[in-house]
Amino acid sequence: MSQYLDRAFSSASLGPLKLRNRIIKAATFEGRTPGGIPGKDLYQFHKQFCDGGVGMTTLAYCATEADGRVSHDMMYMGDHIRPELTRMIDGLHQTGARVSGQMAHCGYFSKNQALQRVRNPKGPSIQLNTLGMTVGRPLAGAMSEKDIHYMVKTYRDAALFMKEVGFDAIEIHFGHGYGLSQFISPKTNRRSDQYGGSLANRMRLPLRCLEAVKNAVGDDVAVIGKMGLTDAVKGGLQLEEAVEVAAMLDQGGIDGLITSGGTSSFNVMHMFRGTSIADGMAEMQKNRLLKSVFKMVGPRIFKEYPYQELYFLEGCKRVRDRVRNAQMIYIGGCHTMESLEVVMREGIDFVQLGRALIKDPAYVNNASRQGHKYVNGCTHCNQCVTMIEAPGGPHCPLNVQPAVVEERV
Ligand SMILES: Cc1cc2nc3c(=O)[nH]c(=O)nc-3n(C[C@H](O)[C@H](O)[C@H](O)COP(=O)(O)O)c2cc1C
């Protein structure tokens, strides 16, 4: 095995954490928390990656409050799931892997019909909530200063809770069109107060949330962030500003940065590349009207981008060259051993894998044994993405029998 593959599969520190290797399971929404409650299915999903050797797995979309969920079937952090999460994280720790939680708030991008605190979802500015249209909530409101202070508090409370239940790392979501990214993006933030306008103003809320999380967890929990290199939409965040976003998060003391791109709201295929999810999304719709709408407008919403390996590498390197202290975590189409070597040779610290691990949960064990002979087999068909809301959640259709572990939480 080359020195670069050796580096990938050897232990490394991420902020205050020691990981057994540099491969991290990326947050891929599991679709295994019906009603927002974690149970055996979620545990088994993550156990397969941990048994398969990853250094750390990531529980996707841990909302900071009930109304921070895109849908009712997502978890929000709170006492109602304390025993389940504590048991689950304990169980995953037994494998030797670390456990991260992706901390998120949807802002206005919501189709949650069980809103508790607000009547309509809110973001930085009044706007059309295209996702909300599917449930008859097409209009999103603008957050008041009071709402903003409250949001910061939800990040602090969620962080305290996540530390208590045993998460080793918290991955704050600053990208993909969710709440904090709505403030960063000039397309969705049209405020004229101290939270809108200049980049410094648009970053005020995200930096306050970062500070609140860091103060809440202290020095034992790694605090990392997933950010966008571009919104890939006219009027949205572009690379030049994104590099400065990274510099600000770095100055704010973030331990690691994951450089993704695209948004779920405007251009989701920029995040994935490969086969468009248009047909799959239409197929998954149960409502006949929505099915026809998806068939008609799907190809325009879900643009096809040809897949190429390491499609976010250039942007990631720009960020790497700009930040001083934050460690770099690569994400986006690192599916071959050659690509893994390139990322390691560039001095990037960690790699997050989404689809490659859905295809082969034992990627680390297999690849570290086979070296250059290892072939992952993910074809970027993106069918796993279309299954986000399917019964049983996303899995790889190419795997005849998805790996299942028997153990109970
Ligand atoms: C089924 C599925 C669900 C996803 N859910 C999330 C999510 O909840 N949060 C997130 O930040 N990214 C999510 N992603 C995006 C991945 O984290 C990652 O950015 C993307 O798949 C590119 O990495 P890859 O080439 O290693 O798959 C999801 C991806 C897939 C395939």
PDBQT file of the ligand as one rigid body, heavy atoms in Angstrom, charges set to zero:
ROOT
HETATM    1  C1  LIG A 501     -28.978   9.348   0.821  1.00  0.00    +0.000 C 
HETATM    2  C2  LIG A 501     -28.236  10.618   1.115  1.00  0.00    +0.000 A 
HETATM    3  C3  LIG A 501     -28.676  11.459   2.120  1.00  0.00    +0.000 A 
HETATM    4  C4  LIG A 501     -27.982  12.639   2.424  1.00  0.00    +0.000 A 
HETATM    5  N1  LIG A 501     -28.363  13.401   3.498  1.00  0.00    +0.000 NA
HETATM    6  C5  LIG A 501     -27.585  14.434   3.900  1.00  0.00    +0.000 A 
HETATM    7  C6  LIG A 501     -27.840  15.102   5.122  1.00  0.00    +0.000 A 
HETATM    8  O1  LIG A 501     -28.744  14.761   5.891  1.00  0.00    +0.000 OA
HETATM    9  N2  LIG A 501     -27.031  16.137   5.452  1.00  0.00    +0.000 N 
HETATM   10  C7  LIG A 501     -25.997  16.541   4.646  1.00  0.00    +0.000 A 
HETATM   11  O2  LIG A 501     -25.290  17.491   4.988  1.00  0.00    +0.000 OA
HETATM   12  N3  LIG A 501     -25.718  15.911   3.500  1.00  0.00    +0.000 NA
HETATM   13  C8  LIG A 501     -26.463  14.862   3.115  1.00  0.00    +0.000 A 
HETATM   14  N4  LIG A 501     -26.133  14.156   1.990  1.00  0.00    +0.000 N 
HETATM   15  C9  LIG A 501     -24.968  14.598   1.179  1.00  0.00    +0.000 C 
HETATM   16  C10 LIG A 501     -23.698  13.853   1.610  1.00  0.00    +0.000 C 
HETATM   17  O3  LIG A 501     -23.330  14.127   2.934  1.00  0.00    +0.000 OA
HETATM   18  C11 LIG A 501     -22.525  14.243   0.691  1.00  0.00    +0.000 C 
HETATM   19  O4  LIG A 501     -22.319  15.646   0.799  1.00  0.00    +0.000 OA
HETATM   20  C12 LIG A 501     -22.757  13.855  -0.767  1.00  0.00    +0.000 C 
HETATM   21  O5  LIG A 501     -23.358  12.588  -0.866  1.00  0.00    +0.000 OA
HETATM   22  C13 LIG A 501     -21.429  13.831  -1.557  1.00  0.00    +0.000 C 
HETATM   23  O6  LIG A 501     -20.524  12.911  -0.989  1.00  0.00    +0.000 OA
HETATM   24  P1  LIG A 501     -20.269  11.441  -1.623  1.00  0.00    +0.000 P 
HETATM   25  O7  LIG A 501     -19.769  11.630  -3.012  1.00  0.00    +0.000 OA
HETATM   26  O8  LIG A 501     -19.223  10.825  -0.723  1.00  0.00    +0.000 OA
HETATM   27  O9  LIG A 501     -21.560  10.717  -1.611  1.00  0.00    +0.000 OA
HETATM   28  C14 LIG A 501     -26.819  12.992   1.671  1.00  0.00    +0.000 A 
HETATM   29  C15 LIG A 501     -26.375  12.116   0.667  1.00  0.00    +0.000 A 
HETATM   30  C16 LIG A 501     -27.067  10.940   0.384  1.00  0.00    +0.000 A 
HETATM   31  C17 LIG A 501     -26.515  10.034  -0.678  1.00  0.00    +0.000 C 
ENDROOT
TORSDOF 0
